Amino acid sequence: MAYSGFSIMVIISVGLLLSSLYKNMVSAEAISQIIYQATIFLSGFYFEVTNTPWFIRWYVYFNPVTYLVDGMRKLMTGKVLVPVNIIVPVIWMLASILIFSMSYKGMVYREK
């Protein structure tokens, strides 16, 4: 349960990051849906992604959801989590919150 909560916090922080990158919320919603589809599709949730071509594999290893899905899979099969399953998502979460907090004020003013 704790890892599921942790995963939700990481995904929400990445969503906040995406929302702060666009001028209005309509474009943020549209682009975020495309990014989330690619993120889930290339995370290893549906199929094995370690054999993808090199030009796609960089996104697989950059993707925080890859590590969250791997961590969930390990917990469900009774294996021990590897530190990378926590460190990479934490880095994403902290960076996302930092970038969002720096650009939040500008985002609010652009919406008015």
Phi, psi and omega in degrees: 000321182295320180291327175296317177297319177298317179298319179297318179297320179295314182294321178295319180294323177292323176297320176297319177300313181297322181292334182276352182273351186242157184288324178226164187287335180295313179290327177297319179296316182294312181292322180298322179297320178294316181294319179294323177298314178295322181296312180292317182297323182259025180259350184093007180289317183268324183206167180292130184246005182286343180258020179286160178299157186299327182285348173259329185297332178300322179288327179299316181281340178275339186286122179290334181291333175303315182285327177291317178295318178297320178295317177298317180297319179294319179294323181288332179266000176085013178271165181275139177292142175271147181305330181296334178291346178248320186294311182297312176297326178295319178299316178299316182296313181294317178295319180295315180295320179296312180295319178296317182293329178285330184254002184296315183298317177295325180293320180295319180292327179290330182286337183284000000 
